[in-house]
Amino acid sequence: MNLLIGSTEAFSGKSAIALGLALHLRAKNIEVRYAKPLGNLQVGGEDEDCLFVQSQLGAAVPILPPLAFLDRGSVRRRLNGEDTVNYVERLPNYGASQAGGVCLIEAAGTPQEGALYGLTLQALAEHLPARVLVVCRYHTDLVIDNLLALRQQLGNRLLGAILNDVPEDHLEDIRAVLVPFIESQGIGVFGVLPADRILRSLSVEALAHALGAEVLCCPERLDLMVESFNIGAMSVNAALKYFRKSENKAVITGGDRTDIQLAALETSTTCLILTGHLPPTAGTLARAEQLEVPILSVNHDTLATVEIIERIFGQVRFREPIKVKRIQKLLERNFDFVRFEKLLGLGD
């Protein structure tokens, strides 16, 4: 059985859910394979997502390499005629699992992505062939438009959907109103997953990489997770009140604002980001070392730093083991595995 996991938009939680499902099925001794026809980020010619999935599932689980990549170099080779491969012809022999097993195939970020290679969500579903589970990140009730459009495109190949990243105060209403309507349109809803701060968080290491930052202390704590960020550009008394409202945050402030830096360290701060490439005082460094809070120094000014961080917070990738445990727990509490396995022909 091939199960294609798609999404209505990029960064909707598709990779997390694919891995969570794979771990659940493997725990039930169901043979699992993982495939990703379209790769994104290459590390030595391999896709980063595939490498991470392999690290979590173990060497015994087959991971099928991408057929094509979406990085700039690969796209240019396709555009200038160097790459003339008919990838659709390769799909029937790609991903097939043994009888009684499941090959989880992760599609691209949107239904249209991959059209350059003939590998859209619809093409994958038709030519693998595969049933499709769609991850739909909730914004408003109008997410139903995307699901109805996909039902028209995919027909009976659409197995169902997961509504992801639903605000806590919307959960009851979504389950009472939106889910029954979606079901009435012939689209099964296997789960409604609440928004989760950990899944939307970034590691200090990821922040440092994106900012091109110099790590001034606590390099061994770059695995700490940042859930939000505050800008320290006010008086120290106002800053303390402001900082106390947020947990597990990064605080962005000037390298010369020692008062703000020390105030931030007295609250739930995961890291300090000092702008202007100005070094902190010895006292700030000592206090940060004592509290095991990394300090990052960047060349950018505060505005440019904030713009970079806002951009990467909207493009959080699934890389950290803490997120794996979190998605497993969320699926355990909010996903109808019995119905899911029955429709896949895996139920008792």
N, C-alpha and C positions, 0 to 999 in steps of 0.2 A: 504494500500500500504506500503510495506517495501522498504526503500531505504537504501542500504548499502554504507557507505562512506569509501572507502579504499584509500591506498596510495602506491606509488611505492617505498618509503623509509621512514624510521622513521624521525620524526621531520620535516615533510613537510608542516605542517599547517592544517592537517586534523581536529584536535579538534576545532580549531578556525573557520574553514569553517562550520563544523557541527553545532556549536552553532549559527553562523551567519544565516544559513539557517533556523534553528529552530525559531529564533526570528522573522525573516521575515514572515514565515508561520503563526506563532501565531498572529502577528500583522494583518494578513488578516483573522483572525477568523477561520483558518484551524486547526482542531484538531491535536495536535502534541504529540508524545511520543519520548523518547530518550532511547536508549539501548546500552550497551557495553558488548558483550559476553565475551571478554577477558579483565580482569582487570590488571592494572600494579602496582600501589602503593596503599597499603592498609592503611586506617586510621580507627582503630577500626573495622576491618573486611569489610570496605567499600572502594570502589575505589575513589581516590582523584578527578579524572576527573568527575565522576558522582556527587560527592558532589558539585563541582564547578558549573556544569551545572544546578543542582537543585537550587543553590543560585541565578542564573541568570534568569532562566525560571519561578521560583516560585513554590510553593508547589502544585499548581493545575495541573501541568504538570507531568504525570507519568514518573518516571525514573526507568527503569528495571535494576536490579543488575546483575553483571557478573555471567556467568555460571562457569567460572574457572579463576584462577589468574596465572600471570607469574612471581611472586616473587620466590625467591630461595626455600623457604620452600614448596610452593605448587608444584613446579617442582620436588623437591626431593620426595615428596609423590607419585607423578605420576611415577617416575623412579623406586622407590623401591616396587611398587605394592600396596601401601596403597590406592591409588586412582585408581579405575578400572571403573569409570563411563563411559558409552557410551554417550558422550555429543552430538553427532550427532543426536541421537534419540530424544533429547530434543528440537532441533531446530524448528520443525514445530509448536510447541506451544509457541515459544518465539518471542515476538515482534509484533505480529499481531495487527494492528490498526483497529479502527472502519471504516466503509464505509465512504469514503470521507476524511479520515484523513491520516496522514503519520507517520510512525514510522521510525525515523532516527537512524540507527544502525551503530555505529562507530566500524570499524574493527581494527585489530592490525596494527602495524607500517609498516609491509611489507606484500606482498601477501602470503609469505610462513610461517610467524610467526603464531603460534597456531597449527602447524602440530602435535605436541605432544598430543594434545587433539582432533585432527580431526577437528579443527576449522580454517582452512586456509580460505583465501578470497574466493576461488572457492567453498569450501565446504559450507560456509555460504550462498553464493549466490544460490547454488543449493537446499539446504535443508530448508532454512527459509520459502519460497524462497524470493529472493529480486532482484531488479534491482541494478546496481552498478554505483556509481559516483566516479571516481578516481581523487585524488589530486596528481598532478605530479610536484614536485619541479624542476624548470628549472636550468640546469647547462650548457648544450650545446644542439645543435639540436638532438643529439643522444638520448635524452629522448624519441624520437619516438620509439626506440627499445622496451622500457618497455611497451609502450601503445599497440604496435602491438602484443607483446607476451600476454598481458592481453586480447586482443580481441580474440586471438586464444583460450585461456582458457575459457573465459566467454561467448563467442558468443553473442547472442541477449540480454543476461542479462546485458551487458555493456551499460549503459545509455549514458555515455559520460565522459568528463574529464574537469578538471580545471588546467591550467598552473599557478603555483604559484611562487612567489619570483623571478620574472623576473627583471633583472636590467633595470633601467629607460632608458638607452641609447640603449637597445635591443628591447623595446616594439614595436616600429613601424615595425621593420624588422620581428619580430616574428608573428605579426598579418598579415603581408603581404605575408610571405613565409611559415612558419611552420604551422600555423593554417589551411590554405587552404589544405595543404597536408594531415594533420591529418583528416580533414573532408572528403577528397577524399577516405580515407581508411575506411570510414563508422563509424568513431568515432566523435561524436559531441563535440565541444569545447564550453562550456558555459561561460567561462571567462578566461581572461589573467590578473592576478593580479600582480601589480608591487611590487618589493622588498620594504619593509617598515621598517624603523629603529625602530619604536615603537614595532612592532610585534616581532622583533629580539632582543629586549632589555631585561634586567634583573632588577629586583628590588634590591635595596641595601640589603633588608632583605634576598633575595635569595643568594646574594653574601656572606653575613655574615654567613649564615647557611652552605654553601658549604665550606667556609674557616675555619669554627670553630672559627670565630673571636670574639674578645671582642669589644663591642660597647662603645667607649669612650665619645661620645657626640651625641646629637640630636637623641635619640632613637625614637622620634615621627616622624622623617622624613625617616624612613626605607622604606617607600612606594615610594620614588623617584626612577626613572628609569634610568638605566645606558645603554647607547647605544654603548659605546666603552671603551677601556682602554688605557692609556699611561703609559710608564715606565719612571720615573724620575731618571736618573742616569748620568746626564750631568751637565754642568755649569748652573748657574741660568739664564744667558742671553739666552743661547741656549734653555733652558727649556721653557722660556716664549714664544718664537717663536713657539716652538713645541706644547705647550699646546693650543695656540690660534687657531690652525688649527682644533681642535675637540670640539664638543659641547656635553653636558650631559655625560661626561666621568668620569670614575674612574681613579685616579692617584695612581700608585703603586710606593712607594719609601721607603727608609730606615727610621726607626724611628728617626735616628740622623740627617736626612737631613732637618733641619728647613728651610733653604733657599728655597729648592724645594717645601716644603709643603706650605709655604706662597705664593710662585709664583703661584702654582696650584690654590690656593683659589682666586686669582685675575682673573681667567679665568672661563669659563663655566664648572665647576667641580661639579659632583653630590656627590662624596664621595672620601675621602682619605683612602688608604689602606697602613698602615705602617707595614713594615716587621721587623723581628728580635725581635719582642716583646719588642721594646724600646719605652718608653713613649714619647709623644711630649712635647714641652715646654708649659708653661702656656699661653704664647702669641699665639701660634698656636691654642690651645684649645679655647681661647677667641675669636679669629678671626673666627674660624669655627662655634662656637655658634652664633656669630653675623650674619653670612651668612647662617645659618641653613644647614650646610654641615656636614653630619655624618663622623666621623673618626672611622675606624676599625683597630684594632691592631691584628696581626697574629703572630704565632710562626714560621711560615715557612720563609725561605729565599726568595729573590725576584724571583729566577728561579722557585722554587716549586710553589710559589703563582701564577705566570703567567701560568704555566702548568695547574693548577686547573681551573683558570678562562677561559682559552682557551677551555678547555673541556666542561665546563658548557655552554659557549656561543654557542657551537655547538649542545646543547641539551636543548634549551629553551622550557619550558612548558608554556601552556596557562592558566594563573591563575589570572591575574590582571584585574579589571574592565575597566581600560583605554584601554586595548587591545580589550575588547569586543566592545567598541564604535568604535575603529579603524577598526576592521574587518567588522562591519556593514557598515561603510562608504565606504570601499574598494569594498565590494560586490555591494552596491547600484550603484557605478560608473562603475563597470567593469564586472558585471555578468548579463547574459541574463535570467532574471526571467520569462519573458513571455514564452520563448521557454521551459524553465525548467518545468514550471507548466503545460504547454500543454502536454508535453511528460509524465508527471506523472498523467495526467487525471484530473488536478485541475483547468485548465483554464476555462474561461467563455465560 
